[in-house]
Amino acid sequence: MDGGGGYIMRLVPKTLISYVPRYEDLRRLFHNVLSRDYGLENYNRRFAIRVGRLPNKIGRVWKIYSEVSTTPRRLFEVLEEQRQRLIEAGKLYGDPIPPLKFEY
């Protein structure tokens, strides 16, 4: 996606549940477009994977959609896959998991 200033922002590989922008891209964007610094601490705080909170959110989504008769079964499969990935990653990396763990 064009992040302003005529350059393209790249996405990191998929995290446990989503995609996040690369720190370097955000840092440049903030500097070039907003004339502001974007610190690593801010990036980590905003994009960390909060392992302790997300399984509960997944449970709430599951409950809502389980009451909708037209919800595809695949949604529940994906939610369960995400929940399992979060649990396993929490064991490996702790909580929260910094987004830079997913960069290559």
Steps between C-alpha positions, in 0.01 A plus 500: 500500500621849430601654830538853363819646370484273194632179654329172571462358851582130522325260732685265730425135466172406657513505878297256705175673410560788258747713307678805641706771334878485525657729757741656249212585265303669779807684624564641151134581447475694826824683424427584135128572518439620855849631586483297821703219647341160548688313768549128531334504842183648346508240221539213748217631717256544210571181306595245767307174497330484837479127552312525828216710360445367150363151581221670698422724203493197273256338745270802483504497119433123506199550729350777285533310174390167648159662539484588129370198310662603169852527638734278297668220693834624365481807725505278808788297359703818442419634846613174659821501294571855616430411860738203484775711339463760774528241776810339345668835430430614855686196628796574273525880515304615804243776509490743331687396185679795334414543133866481401492128585314457172736696276758323293 
